[in-house]
Amino acid sequence: MKTDVINILNSFLEPGVETDALQLSTGHINKTYKILVDGTPAYILQQINHKVFSDIDGLMQNTRLVLSTLAAYVAQKPGQLQVQDLIQTLDGKWVHRDNEGGYWRMFSYINGAKTIESVRRYSHAYEGGKAYGMFLEGVSGLTPDQLTTVIPDFHSLELRYKAFEHALELNPVNRKPEAAAEIAFARGKIDSMMLIPEMILSGELPLRIVHNDTKFNNLIFSSDGRAIAVTDLDTVMPGTSLFDFGDAIRTAANKSREDEPDVRKILFDISVFESFAAGYIESAGELLTGKEIALFPVAAQYMTYIMGIRFLTDFLNGDQYYHTRYPGHNLTRCRAQFALLGRMDEQIKVMDKAISRVTARLNAVKS
């Protein structure tokens, strides 16, 4: 185990504890380690990317509030979800700052936890929908003024598109020629992608506290296939349920990796879409409006387009935001997202019918 991680652990754990650390490969932003105590997983240690999250105090206040709110919620629903504990340092702080100015925090480990990178079972999609729906319900008592907006306009298409155009104008590392096809695709789709932003602006979509980063690997599953926890709460902020639903579908219904270089392998699984929708609407349906539910297919397109734009912008800027493994990694990610969006376009009417089936089944159960 690296010496710097050992030193960090000494700030959280009493001397003499035998530990080991395994760095986890998931996640684009923070560095995360699974901490073993006497050979058994016990904690999650994370270095916060303070270039992305500049307001560390605000971030940690949000984390504590969201965790405590969720803990109170799940206490009323035993056996449904588990909530991690935030571990204080030995001197009573919620964050440790290392000698190089890095910020570290630690959570309890959920026993038996595993993540799913690629959804192979429709039952997993359903379980994931239930968990994210419960999360929406669990934080519904919070109001926007209670949370610090740690990343303003996080899913604002207007902001993301302006950043894309700015990167095109500056072209700081001369990568425009490599991305000519993707640039043309992004420009050709922007007008059709503005429906959700326009409805947010008009007030037709209600403002809620949402997760904002519902990748499927931010769910923790038990060994028997139940979704038992929602993690990575850094981006919990005001938004719309469409952000959460759409981002989950973007990762769950994609039959290939997020960075699959062969776009011919990228397929959209409509049965995963319907299974996730069934779980999500079952759990959160009492909160959701009919307009929100009807727009879930559009939400999947919207979030896929936004992620494609973000990967493309970061590629044009020289890979400043996302961790990359090779120089063209962000462009590969962008191409995969735009290919997935194309598959969604082909099945948009089928997605609408799937939502109609889900709502009809749930209404029949209620009656």
Secondary structure, 3 states (H helix, E strand, C coil): CCHHHHHHHHHHCCCCCCEEEEECCCCCCCEEEEEEECCEEEEEEEEECCCCCCCHHHHHHHHHHHHHHHHHHHHCCCCCCCCCCEECCCCCCCCEECCCCCEEEEEECCCCCECCCCCCCHHHHHHHHHHHHHHHHHCCCCCHHHCCCCCCCCCCHHHHHHHHHHHHHHCCCCCHHHHHHHHHHHHHHCHHHHHHHHHHHHCCCCCEEECCCCCHHHEEECCCCCEEEECCCCCCEEECHHHHHHHHHHHHCECCCCCCCCHHHCCECHHHHHHHHHHHHHHHCCCCCHHHHHCHHHHHHHHHHHHHHHHHHHHHCCCCCCCCCCCCHHHHHHHHHHHHHHHHHHCHHHHHHHHHHHHHHHHHHHC
